[in-house]
């Protein structure tokens, strides 16, 4: 076998080896992430796509990409082999003479190879191929890249688990080595009762009974804290009973996951291969693969969903499969299937994509859709299709699972129904709508006082409906926002809205900004999280980042006709604070076109017209604003508006007074 001149190691961190020796790597995380993405995806990437993925928030994304490519070339290229290939539009990595530890992991985890590997070989592989993919290489404000990393990590963990389980089977008569392998399994999945049981049994056999009992007790306590049921495996292991592992010869894609589900996960979705149709179907399979990769990446951003990546479902025969049996084998609540068909229209090739979301227990079609795109830009098709499909089905899954759920005793379904009614009213963005939303949220809390989403949204609705008049009103609303953040857990939307209420009613940036950022890290694809973080950063005096977040929210919002009113109003406020009055008036008008009477849009539009010196327009807008809020700047909710810089507040209020707003 020819030895690779360059080896890229991405498990457990990031390292590059040249001729067997580790070399220095760039300190820039984005530069290292760029090389990892090119190596693992294995296909050419558009420069625009790479800029969006990693450099979107920099002042010069293309310049940042060029800088990173320049840093990488001397690390991977040889005198006789150019591995980093780039032209004006595309970038790719030539894998000739370049090794990748992920390839070694995948090759060894294959059924045929795994069945013949002995304990020594597996033990060495477990040691060298351990650790998370790109461990410690978090990229802030790069949600799409983070989602891709999460999907690759899931695949790698499944393959690492196969190696460890196969090793444990071969160590039946070697308890010390089996203990080490069991601990590896615990590190891989801290909530796997079977992994702890293997360690406990190994300790018992080694004569370390006290240590075994202590481990069993601490593991059981951790499961109880997480409300995860126990199967009795720990007690059996204390008695020295063997602990069964999954057979190494079984395909992991068809094994039923016996572990208790994480209580935070709403549903498990298996993304099945999309089927190319037509005469050139086989020649278009790469296009189908690219689309389902993108769909899996996009769905993985929703932390309440557990996504089985395409690699785990590739062996399923789409021509003859039983949806219920397949869902059961994969432990999936839903199956996402689809087909691609090419046609010609007016001399241009068109792609039609049909997709279906199938309920795993009944085989009923929960959702279906179709989209058509021109084949003029293949990579743009893949990106757009992935985003559109993910944004269509995620709200449907969340709604179906939360309303029908029987394993969430803390949420009364009547309270949840009132909460949904409140959302439907509030996002229409009129003063009466906000009042109806507040009423619905109040009723939800009467039924379920600790229902965190209602606690987060109620202060926002009360403020927008001008129901907060006294100091006591504000104190109660701020307390609810703090309580919502404390109860939110991994619920990105509750965190985001709690943060929004905390900042806008209590001007608490110290408590609100970290909560908003945490919501983005939990789910960088959620429009509510994006909008809330953008509003908070805008009032803090930032411009570039909030405008980028608003733009991203507009692209990802599954409900553009309702949510975009708030997005455009946020853009208007951001531009107003930055002194860009023409842009502020433009975005205020865009918001008012979608949501007539939007309070924030009237506020920003009036101040912007005044700042532009357009006296007639400013007075017209001031009349509308005063009609909505008769006390003008003296209104408690207007006085409470947060501006981190005192000068911003003074300047904007002066513009409003000049336009004729009282107070």
Steps between C-alpha positions, in 0.01 A plus 500: 500500500638840402572718799326837500729799492244708693251376760218708639381403849161641598393268783570637846618833362688614191848397385695467176778246455755520220716192443396370842592817691247744646537850359380837624149596398337845464369652822188619317212266577321603182803410290520156660124460461529584130752221440289251698188588302672460164659170603190336647243614244733385222345715230561843345347792688393841373693791646169668587393192691824490701469871579142450626604196700801644685564866420152654473545753780847625400543834325647335188388134478677430170819658629481288815454189286802589284712553813401159639573326169844663491572370851394145408685454169851448644360251751333266251669559162819325382742602231347240265141494629263795530235395749326829571348590163316831463377712215286811489180317593584161653728348763578130542748275677686242292527194724795342312758396760288646781370276780208569732439333835124505433563271202685254727212505748237444233696220334551309825135544605377320187339165573746282308810666647362516853409130499862395435683756718662355812506660845849650463412673176173631639665617821760697303227650280285600798804678644602686184153568354333634814374847583235720344531626146672843509494495878550848647463671160181695565441783251289782643216635286537227236179301554505313168857380557414403857204299371723319252752422776217363716387266222853369437553453873187287521627274222845473657361416843286224351807352331716537812228325697509208258877462550472510880210253513685259272808533721298430817363180345855379439606579859259267681789340689706817553316716760776761537510575129119475485477762777710742296279442196184544710629833626553605140136415436390710799704794369329459164151493652467607868137384508549142381404269787655203322839670482500560876389141556801371304730705722323382817520133402869537408575655840318217677707241310818687591410475870423873535145456635488827697605699195241315290222580748600867515500529120158330474354732763634821342384392152150417627480840675599679178230316303237587760597869485447492122173306541640208300359158591729214606475151355665310787827446314702667776360270770565198281858612439559531876413132521757425228245427227624545139396820325388456141632734235364545150644237263784642297375326189167683508464809287482808726253662265243231581559457875230624736635752747421349844617802699242723667432807295635837613197678646585815305465330159159548339542257210749283314509545122668261257605669174474228237672510158313709245428310178607646162236436231519494122739376232816645654408412859828330587701792362313735733541300821776736616250786485252308715775418749598866524142602571440247777836589658385861510157409638658295780738786582215753507277282718782426742501868600170443676617365834156356579540261206725196489612449141620168363748614238483363143798272559297302753216441253689453173445122493120525505338389175267779399338290228354251746482606864242486776481847665380367835763224515775736387405764757491235772842363404649850503310615813373789288177690554500632145653406165588769246494367144512667161561480128670713234391533138656698217311663213560760231303821461589762241840346445585517870534196724267504801519293819185395684536375858214325680532416868285329762510479878362161607385419854690192616222342706224519238671558162268800458634796301538779755623757248587516132636765271652575164747758375644575159832662414700580188811287459708810417673487840515150643656596834245776555227239437640274770521782755157643421326163494653398832393824672150493353431137593637542853302818562183334372506186710657612831199708618270215395697243702517726804127566490404134451728368770432760767124490462483118488774435755421279797847505657508867604296510822614852584310652206121505517368466144229762563771742614700418188192564286463848654869559440463416129204737476713771654774447244252515213366834627830657599678448170230700320673796670210739564422659837173303534678184388761542774219542752335177384837326521554625856155372601577157357840480670341603831247216470778254423679603819183475707491131403876432506679771708849367416443468123825667391400602142195691625712664772741620231242627251252665739724797598571567131129496412407719798761755407396517135133531606593793734370313803805570713425829673626483858831411661332189640395395148859524379637322807263207448577480127877505559466229765310283250775550242766393750291198601455401134876512439560289809248236387585506128764228499580425134191681364658765278179695438413529867854615577488753216165651596593507869818686407304743281254577781780536755686756290203695365314527829783495751792629290696204638762438232719305743228238543331520160790503255659171623159331491442621143844378392436164666173470306691557176754233590220256578317570174663737255231419244206626706354835384381593850849448644653698214251787528533529877880502492493757220261736684707483817828565319344783300390688812846434644637717218627233259418508129672238281422194709131575569438587134658168399285318756184673376587405141554141601170495690319628191654221290418226750163615632239234425228766543628799300171688477467514878851504638653733244310796642705463817816438298456816292413704811821373658699600194344845522600537865853378427546751217347779710745447786786491247386836357407350161170684479410425136547127557306521826201664329511240221491206741232665715280529190568135414390400851187716486405352162487157666381611844309832488524672836815318606609712803874468451476569126301819569757602763800445271336638187400823674848558644664415166283743302583768756870422470478534121342846537179390328270706719170408332569127508627520857183679614279250315673211670495679837120530470468124442738425784312729742168351392635161611679631812329827607748576778790464255841503662340512845352153451654251746581250226671766286696628799611141570649452152860384548787693350834389635656833404332798661588720200293278268194541716538876530553548125204283395261655752606848382415399140157378611428821691602701193249300295223592744482194725397617849687416821 
